[in-house]
């Protein structure tokens, strides 16, 4: 359900933008985001902090886009969200030597301390780079190109980054004993 709640507003945004315009897309994304969070609450499902933050940003920046009829606000929303993710990861890393990526993956994977440090820094820098890249695409290109980048470019870059991180983490994974080789 969480995955559906995260992706449905983006899909609706893309479809409504292509079918109508940026303002219909923004309104649709706001409404669907609110409905999805409401449905999750009604079903008693956990809603994580980042979902609340994302909802707040879409309502505030989407609302400003609609109220002021200025698409710059909705275009800024992804950069702000990425910047927030990056800062949440990098600030504790730099000042307290706390690696939030390790805490998020606690119990699911074991890595040496230096690997957690690199992984945490890599994700923080990835999010900060995505914030800058979104800001550049939003300001240097047409809204059509920005929407395509928002949907397909960020997805592709994120998937490529996740694969790279999985390959990196794989270097530290211990092989499970083979069941067929047991006496």
N, C-alpha and C positions, 0 to 999 in steps of 0.2 A: 504494500500500500504506500509506503514511504517513497519508493521509486516512482510509482504512478503519480503521487502528489508532487514530486519534484519535476517530472517531465511533462505532465499534461498542460500546465500553463505555458510552457515553452512551445509545445506543438500548437496549441491554440493561438498563441501570439503569431507564429509563423504563418499558419493557415489564414488567419484573419488579416494579417498584413498583405499577403499575396492576393486575397480576395477583395479587400476593401481598402484599408489604409492604416497608417501607424496609430491613429487615434482609436480606431475600432480594435486593433490588435492590443493596444495598451489596456483598454477597458476590459477586453476579454481576459487578458492575463490577470488583471486585478480580481475580477469576479471569480474566475476559476481557482485562483490561489486562495481566496477567502472561502470558497465552497469546499475545497479539498481539506483545508485546516479544520473547518467546521465539521466535516464528515469524520475526520480522524478523531476529533474530540468526542463527537457523538458516539463513535464506536469504542471509545476508551483507549485508543492507541496512543503511544508515546509520541510526542512532538519534540524534536530536539531543538536546541537553541538556535542553530543555524537556520532551521526552517522558520522560526519566529523572526529572526533577523531578516531573512529573505522576504518574508511576508511584509514586514514593516517597510523595507526599502521599496518593494513594488507598489505598496499603497501610497507611500509618501512621494516617491519620484514619478510613479505612474499618475498619481493624482495631480501633481504639479504639471505634468505633461498635458493632461486633459484640461485642467483649469486655465493654464496659460497658453494652451495651443502651441507648445514649444517642445519639439521632439528631443531637444538636447538633454532634458531631464531623464527620459527613459534610456537614452544612450549612455548616460553617466552611471546608471544603476549597476551594470555588471562590473565596471571599474571599481566602484566603491565596495561592492561585495568582495571582489577578489583582493582588493587592498586590505580589507578587514581580515579576511582569511590569512593573508600573508603576515600582517602585523600580529595577529593572535598567535601565530606559530613562531615568529622571529623574536619578538620582545622577551618572552620568558627564556628563550634559548640564549639570547645575548646577555641578559642581566641576571638570570638565576640558574642557568645551566639546566633548565627543565625542557625536556623534549616532548611536546604535546602529542606528536605522532606516536611515540611509544605508549603514552597513556591511552590514546584512542585505540590502539591495537593490543592492549594488555591482554595477556593470556592466549592470544590467537597465534602469535609468532614470537620466536625468540631470536634476538640479534645481539651481537656485542655492542657495547656502549658507543664505540666510534661509528658503527653503522647507523645507529639511531640518530646520532648527531648529524651525520651526513644526510640521512633521509629527511630529517626534520628541516634542515637548511635547504635542501633541494626543493621540498614542497613550498616552503616560505618564499623562496626566490621564484619558483614557478608561478605562484599566485601573484606576486608583485609584477612579474613580467607580463602576465595575462592582463593585469589592470592597465599597465602602460600600453600594451598592444590594442586592447579594446578602445582606450582613449584615442589612440592614433587613428585607428580605422574609423571610429565615429566622427573624428574631425576632418580627416583627409579624404574621405570617400563619400559617395552618395548613401542615402538611407537604404536603398536596395542592397548595395554591397555590404553595408553594416549588418543588416538583418541576416543575410546569407552567412556572413562571418560569425555572427552571434550563434546561429544554429549549427552550422556545419564546421566552421573553422575552429571554434572553441572546443567542440566535441572531438574533432580529429586530433587537435593538439593535446587535449586531455588524455585521450586514449593512448596516443603515442607515449606520453609521459608516464602513464600508469604501466604500460608494457616495459618501458625502460626501468622503472622502479622495481617491478617484479623481477626482472632479470638481475638487477643489482642485489635484491634481497635473496634471490635464489643462490647466490654465491655462499651464503651463510647458513643455508638450510641443511639440516641433518637428514640423511636418507632414513626412511622407515625400514625396519627389518622386513625382509621378504617372507611372507607367510609360508610359501612352498618350501623354503629351505629349513624350516623348523623340524626337529626330529619327531 
